[in-house]
Amino acid sequence: MSATRETIRAVEQPEFATTLRTAGLAGAGGAGFPTYAKWDRLAEVDSLLVNHQESEPNYYMDKWLGRERVDELVGLFDGLLDAAFDRIVIGAKRTDREEWLPELEAATGATIYEPDDLPVADDETGIVIAYTDDRYEYGMESVLLRLVANVVIGGDDLPMDHGWLVQNTETLYNVYRALVEGEPMTTKFVHVDGRVPTHRFLEVPIGTPATDLLEAAGRTDGLDDNEVILDGGPGWCFEIADSPDRFGVRKRTNGLLVMEESVVAENRLGSGGRVNVLAPAAWKQSVHETEPTAGLRPDRVEVPLITNPDFDGIVTPSEPIVRVGDAVEIGEMVARPTDGISIAQHAPIAGTIVRAGNGSITIDRTADEETT
């Protein structure tokens, strides 16, 4: 039995949520809802759906993790089958199978379902890989759950009400790091695309300014007057109101796009602000980085006290436990959970607190750390 499996088997069910809350995990798939809130209902579910769809045509974080971090994920899955679930279903696109899934198939010994075989049988147990057709909407939690499990989410229902917990692959990798390695969430995988010279796939400290991401993608000249930046992928993104030097990567940020303002205006959907620019650009035909580059060293990071401002009123902001002038190390807790649905925040870089409150904590990198 692997050390990972043994570690997870030793965790009592209520400890899962407590550990993930303290580690500051928020959903990495785009919504950014506190992860522990799902795991707090672990006793009510018996099935885990891994959303491995990655429908955005320029995203590779989940696919890459499924291939290059297969030992960690399989250890996590084995431990969770012992401790919490009867079955784990990995929902992936059939078009990704040959390039991205062989290692995961071999390591899990999973039962394979082809698209025509779905939904998964009610009495299936263990690890299942459920392949779907390549359709964008299959990346939506409710759609994928209906397709692979014949579970219909309606009204105010949540997957947990039907015995299922749904997480994307990057979030589950963060779950592994929190439960097994004791590491809080301090970095994020992010793609940079659109009107930039080079598509980038980066692993960066949370709070890294958009200007640093743009420079890494070759945009060192700043934005033109007719350009805007968006948070998300081509099919599901939102215009960022802040300037690039004021917007920092959040725990939910998967992509940063530079687009013409007129294109964004023409492709805005309804009153919610969502933008869908899948059609205006040949996203799949451009050259993509498919492995992440780490090592981006921002001079300053801004850590928000609530990952997604749309959840304000539902999620309670974290409470700062540091003051201006305090020195902090990477991974040190800088804000604690408060009453209600709330998570901790941790320092993504070593440095000095220069602001604490008004919605975020700002850290300047220390001079000594810059030269190490």
C-alpha positions as CSV (number, residue, x, y, z in Angstrom):
1,M,0.0,0.0,0.0
2,S,1.4,3.4,-1.0
3,A,2.3,6.0,1.7
4,T,-0.2,8.4,0.2
5,R,-3.0,5.8,0.5
6,E,-2.0,5.1,4.1
7,T,-2.0,8.8,5.0
8,I,-5.4,9.4,3.6
9,R,-6.9,6.2,5.1
10,A,-5.9,7.6,8.5
11,V,-7.9,10.8,8.0
12,E,-11.3,10.8,9.8
13,Q,-14.1,12.1,7.5
14,P,-14.6,15.4,9.4
15,E,-10.9,16.1,9.1
16,F,-11.0,16.4,5.4
17,A,-13.0,19.6,5.4
18,T,-11.1,21.1,8.3
19,T,-7.7,20.5,6.6
20,L,-8.9,21.9,3.3
21,R,-10.3,25.0,5.0
22,T,-7.1,25.6,6.8
23,A,-5.1,25.1,3.6
24,G,-7.2,27.7,1.9
25,L,-8.4,25.6,-1.0
26,A,-10.8,27.2,-3.4
27,G,-12.1,25.6,-6.6
28,A,-9.5,25.9,-9.3
29,G,-12.0,25.3,-12.1
30,G,-13.2,28.9,-12.4
31,A,-15.8,29.5,-9.8
32,G,-13.5,29.6,-6.9
33,F,-16.0,28.4,-4.2
34,P,-14.3,27.2,-1.0
35,T,-13.5,23.6,-1.6
36,Y,-14.0,22.4,2.0
37,A,-17.7,23.4,1.8
38,K,-18.2,20.4,-0.5
39,W,-16.1,18.0,1.6
40,D,-18.0,19.1,4.7
41,R,-20.8,16.9,3.3
42,L,-18.6,13.9,2.7
43,A,-20.7,11.6,4.9
44,E,-23.7,12.2,2.5
45,V,-21.9,11.1,-0.7
46,D,-20.5,7.9,-2.0
47,S,-19.2,8.9,-5.5
48,L,-16.6,11.4,-6.7
49,L,-16.8,12.8,-10.2
50,V,-13.4,14.2,-11.5
51,N,-14.1,16.9,-14.1
52,H,-11.2,16.2,-16.4
53,Q,-12.9,17.8,-19.4
54,E,-10.9,21.0,-19.8
55,S,-13.2,22.3,-22.5
56,E,-11.3,25.5,-23.2
57,P,-9.2,24.9,-26.4
58,N,-6.1,26.5,-24.9
59,Y,-6.1,24.9,-21.4
60,Y,-3.7,22.1,-20.4
61,M,-3.5,22.2,-16.6
62,D,-5.8,19.3,-15.9
63,K,-4.5,17.2,-18.9
64,W,-0.9,17.8,-17.8
65,L,-1.5,16.9,-14.2
66,G,-3.3,13.7,-15.2
67,R,-0.2,12.6,-17.1
68,E,2.7,14.1,-15.2
69,R,1.3,13.8,-11.6
70,V,-0.3,10.5,-12.1
71,D,1.3,8.8,-9.0
72,E,0.1,11.5,-6.7
73,L,-3.5,11.5,-8.1
74,V,-3.7,7.7,-8.1
75,G,-2.5,7.5,-4.5
76,L,-5.1,10.1,-3.6
77,F,-7.8,8.1,-5.5
78,D,-6.9,4.8,-3.8
79,G,-6.9,6.5,-0.4
80,L,-10.3,8.1,-1.0
81,L,-11.8,4.8,-2.1
82,D,-10.7,3.4,1.2
83,A,-11.8,6.3,3.3
84,A,-14.8,8.0,1.6
85,F,-16.1,6.8,-1.8
86,D,-17.4,3.6,-3.4
87,R,-16.4,4.9,-6.9
88,I,-14.4,7.6,-8.6
89,V,-15.5,8.5,-12.1
90,I,-13.0,10.5,-14.2
91,G,-14.9,12.3,-17.0
92,A,-12.5,13.0,-19.9
93,K,-12.8,13.8,-23.6
94,R,-12.3,10.9,-26.0
95,T,-10.2,13.1,-28.3
96,D,-7.6,13.4,-25.4
97,R,-7.2,9.7,-24.8
98,E,-4.2,8.8,-26.9
99,E,-2.1,11.8,-26.0
100,W,-3.0,12.5,-22.4
101,L,-4.6,9.5,-20.7
102,P,-2.5,6.3,-21.2
103,E,-0.6,6.8,-18.0
104,L,-3.7,7.4,-16.0
105,E,-5.5,4.4,-17.5
106,A,-2.5,2.1,-16.8
107,A,-1.9,3.3,-13.3
108,T,-5.5,3.1,-12.2
109,G,-6.5,-0.1,-14.0
110,A,-9.8,1.8,-14.5
111,T,-12.9,0.4,-16.0
112,I,-13.3,2.2,-19.4
113,Y,-16.6,3.6,-20.7
114,E,-16.7,4.9,-24.3
115,P,-19.1,7.7,-25.2
116,D,-21.7,5.3,-26.5
117,D,-21.6,3.3,-23.3
118,L,-22.6,6.1,-21.0
119,P,-24.0,6.6,-18.4
120,V,-21.9,4.6,-16.0
121,A,-23.8,1.7,-14.4
122,D,-25.3,2.3,-11.0
123,D,-23.5,-0.7,-9.5
124,E,-20.0,0.2,-10.8
125,T,-17.4,0.6,-8.1
126,G,-13.7,1.5,-8.0
127,I,-12.1,3.8,-10.6
128,V,-13.9,4.5,-13.9
129,I,-12.8,6.6,-16.8
130,A,-15.8,7.8,-18.7
131,Y,-14.9,9.2,-22.1
132,T,-17.2,11.7,-23.6
133,D,-17.5,13.3,-27.0
134,D,-15.7,16.6,-27.6
135,R,-18.4,19.1,-26.8
136,Y,-17.7,22.4,-24.9
137,E,-20.7,22.2,-22.6
138,Y,-19.6,18.8,-21.2
139,G,-17.2,20.8,-19.0
140,M,-20.1,22.2,-17.0
141,E,-20.6,20.3,-13.8
142,S,-24.3,19.7,-14.1
143,V,-24.1,18.6,-17.8
144,L,-21.2,16.2,-17.1
145,L,-23.0,14.7,-14.1
146,R,-26.1,14.1,-16.2
147,L,-24.1,12.6,-19.0
148,V,-21.9,10.2,-17.0
149,A,-24.2,9.4,-14.1
150,N,-27.7,10.2,-15.4
151,V,-28.1,12.6,-12.4
152,V,-30.2,15.7,-13.1
153,I,-29.4,18.7,-11.0
154,G,-32.4,21.0,-10.8
155,G,-33.5,24.1,-8.9
156,D,-31.3,24.7,-5.8
157,D,-30.0,21.1,-5.8
158,L,-26.3,20.4,-5.5
159,P,-24.5,17.2,-6.6
160,M,-24.1,16.3,-2.9
161,D,-27.8,16.1,-2.6
162,H,-27.6,13.2,-5.1
163,G,-24.7,11.4,-3.5
164,W,-21.9,13.0,-5.7
165,L,-19.0,15.3,-5.0
166,V,-17.6,17.0,-8.2
167,Q,-14.1,18.5,-8.4
168,N,-11.8,19.3,-11.3
169,T,-8.4,17.8,-11.6
170,E,-6.3,20.8,-10.5
171,T,-8.5,21.1,-7.3
172,L,-7.9,17.5,-6.5
173,Y,-4.2,17.9,-7.0
174,N,-4.4,20.7,-4.4
175,V,-6.4,18.3,-2.2
176,Y,-3.6,15.8,-2.4
177,R,-1.0,18.5,-1.5
178,A,-3.0,19.6,1.5
179,L,-3.8,16.2,2.9
180,V,-0.6,14.4,2.1
181,E,2.1,17.1,2.0
182,G,0.5,19.6,4.4
183,E,0.9,22.4,1.8
184,P,-1.5,25.3,1.6
185,M,-2.7,26.7,-1.8
186,T,-0.2,29.4,-2.8
187,T,0.2,28.9,-6.5
188,K,-2.0,28.7,-9.6
189,F,-1.7,27.3,-13.1
190,V,-2.6,30.0,-15.6
191,H,-2.7,30.4,-19.4
192,V,-2.0,33.7,-21.1
193,D,-3.4,34.0,-24.6
194,G,-5.2,36.3,-27.1
195,R,-3.3,39.3,-28.4
196,V,0.1,38.2,-27.1
197,P,3.1,37.1,-29.0
198,T,3.4,33.8,-27.2
199,H,0.8,31.5,-25.6
200,R,2.1,30.8,-22.1
201,F,1.3,28.1,-19.6
202,L,2.6,29.2,-16.2
203,E,2.6,28.2,-12.5
204,V,2.6,31.5,-10.6
205,P,2.2,32.7,-7.0
206,I,-1.4,33.7,-6.2
207,G,-1.7,37.5,-6.5
208,T,0.8,37.8,-9.3
209,P,0.0,41.0,-11.3
210,A,-1.4,40.7,-14.8
211,T,1.4,42.9,-16.0
212,D,3.9,40.1,-15.1
213,L,1.9,37.5,-17.0
214,L,1.7,39.7,-20.0
215,E,5.4,40.3,-20.0
216,A,6.0,36.6,-19.7
217,A,3.9,36.2,-22.9
218,G,5.9,39.0,-24.7
219,R,3.6,41.9,-24.1
220,T,6.0,44.4,-22.6
221,D,4.4,47.5,-24.3
222,G,1.3,47.7,-22.2
223,L,-2.3,47.5,-23.5
224,D,-3.5,49.6,-26.4
225,D,-6.4,51.9,-25.9
226,N,-8.7,49.5,-27.7
227,E,-7.6,46.4,-25.7
228,V,-9.0,44.8,-22.5
229,I,-8.0,41.9,-20.4
230,L,-10.3,39.0,-19.4
231,D,-10.2,36.4,-16.7
232,G,-11.0,32.9,-18.0
233,G,-10.9,30.9,-21.2
234,P,-12.3,31.8,-24.6
235,G,-15.6,30.2,-24.0
236,W,-16.2,31.5,-20.5
237,C,-14.4,34.6,-19.4
238,F,-15.2,38.0,-17.8
239,E,-13.7,41.4,-18.5
240,I,-11.4,42.6,-15.8
241,A,-12.2,46.2,-14.6
242,D,-8.9,46.7,-13.0
243,S,-5.8,47.8,-14.9
244,P,-3.2,45.0,-15.5
245,D,-1.0,46.3,-12.7
246,R,-3.9,46.2,-10.2
247,F,-5.3,42.8,-11.1
248,G,-3.7,39.8,-9.4
249,V,-4.1,36.1,-10.1
250,R,-6.8,34.6,-8.0
251,K,-7.2,31.0,-6.9
252,R,-9.8,30.6,-9.6
253,T,-7.9,32.3,-12.4
254,N,-7.2,29.8,-15.2
255,G,-6.5,32.1,-18.1
256,L,-5.7,35.7,-18.8
257,L,-6.8,36.9,-22.3
258,V,-6.0,40.1,-24.2
259,M,-8.7,41.0,-26.7
260,E,-9.9,43.9,-28.7
261,E,-12.6,45.9,-26.8
262,S,-14.9,45.8,-29.8
263,V,-14.7,42.0,-30.1
264,V,-15.5,41.6,-26.4
265,A,-18.5,43.9,-26.7
266,E,-19.8,41.9,-29.7
267,N,-19.5,38.6,-27.8
268,R,-20.9,39.5,-24.4
269,L,-23.7,37.2,-23.3
270,G,-26.7,38.6,-21.5
271,S,-26.5,40.8,-18.4
272,G,-24.1,38.5,-16.4
273,G,-21.0,39.8,-18.1
274,R,-19.8,36.5,-19.5
275,V,-17.9,36.7,-22.7
276,N,-17.6,33.9,-25.3
277,V,-15.0,34.6,-27.9
278,L,-14.5,31.0,-29.1
279,A,-15.6,31.9,-32.6
280,P,-13.5,35.1,-33.4
281,A,-10.1,33.4,-33.1
282,A,-8.5,30.1,-34.2
283,W,-7.7,29.1,-30.7
284,K,-7.0,25.4,-31.5
285,Q,-4.7,26.2,-34.4
286,S,-2.3,28.5,-32.6
287,V,0.9,27.2,-31.0
288,H,0.4,26.4,-27.4
289,E,2.7,25.6,-24.4
290,T,1.5,22.3,-23.0
291,E,3.8,22.1,-20.0
292,P,3.9,24.7,-17.2
293,T,6.8,27.0,-16.6
294,A,7.4,28.0,-12.9
295,G,9.7,30.6,-11.5
296,L,7.9,33.8,-12.2
297,R,9.0,36.1,-9.3
298,P,6.6,39.0,-8.9
299,D,7.9,41.9,-6.8
300,R,4.5,42.3,-5.3
301,V,1.4,40.1,-4.8
302,E,-2.1,41.0,-3.8
303,V,-4.0,38.2,-2.0
304,P,-7.8,38.7,-2.1
305,L,-9.7,37.8,1.1
306,I,-12.5,36.3,-1.0
307,T,-11.6,34.4,-4.1
308,N,-14.6,35.3,-6.2
309,P,-16.3,38.6,-5.5
310,D,-19.5,37.2,-7.0
311,F,-19.9,35.1,-3.8
312,D,-19.8,38.1,-1.5
313,G,-22.7,37.6,0.9
314,I,-22.5,33.8,0.6
315,V,-18.8,33.4,1.3
316,T,-17.3,35.4,4.2
317,P,-13.9,37.1,3.6
318,S,-10.9,35.8,5.5
319,E,-9.7,37.9,8.5
320,P,-6.1,39.3,8.3
321,I,-3.9,38.1,11.1
322,V,-0.9,40.2,10.0
323,R,-0.1,43.9,10.2
324,V,1.7,46.4,7.9
325,G,5.4,45.9,8.4
326,D,5.2,42.2,9.3
327,A,7.7,39.8,7.6
328,V,6.2,36.6,6.3
329,E,7.5,33.4,4.7
330,I,6.0,31.5,1.8
331,G,3.1,29.4,3.0
332,E,2.6,31.3,6.3
333,M,-1.0,32.0,7.1
334,V,-1.8,35.7,6.7
335,A,-5.6,35.5,7.1
336,R,-7.8,33.1,9.0
337,P,-11.3,31.7,8.2
338,T,-14.1,33.6,9.8
339,D,-17.6,32.5,10.7
340,G,-19.7,31.2,7.8
341,I,-18.2,29.8,4.6
342,S,-14.6,31.1,4.7
343,I,-11.1,29.9,4.1
344,A,-7.6,30.8,5.2
345,Q,-5.1,32.7,3.0
346,H,-1.4,32.2,2.9
347,A,1.7,34.1,1.8
348,P,2.5,33.2,-1.9
349,I,5.9,34.9,-1.6
350,A,8.3,35.8,1.2
351,G,8.2,39.4,2.0
352,T,6.8,42.3,3.9
353,I,3.1,43.2,4.5
354,V,2.4,46.6,3.0
355,R,-1.3,46.5,3.2
356,A,-3.8,44.4,5.2
357,G,-7.5,45.0,4.8
358,N,-10.0,46.5,2.4
359,G,-10.5,43.2,0.7
360,S,-6.9,42.0,0.2
361,I,-3.4,41.6,1.7
362,T,-0.5,43.0,-0.3
363,I,3.0,41.6,0.1
364,D,6.3,43.1,-1.2
365,R,9.1,40.7,-1.9
366,T,12.0,41.1,0.4
367,A,15.3,42.4,-1.1
368,D,17.2,39.4,0.3
369,E,14.7,37.0,-1.3
370,E,15.3,38.5,-4.7
371,T,18.9,37.5,-4.8
372,T,18.5,33.9,-3.6
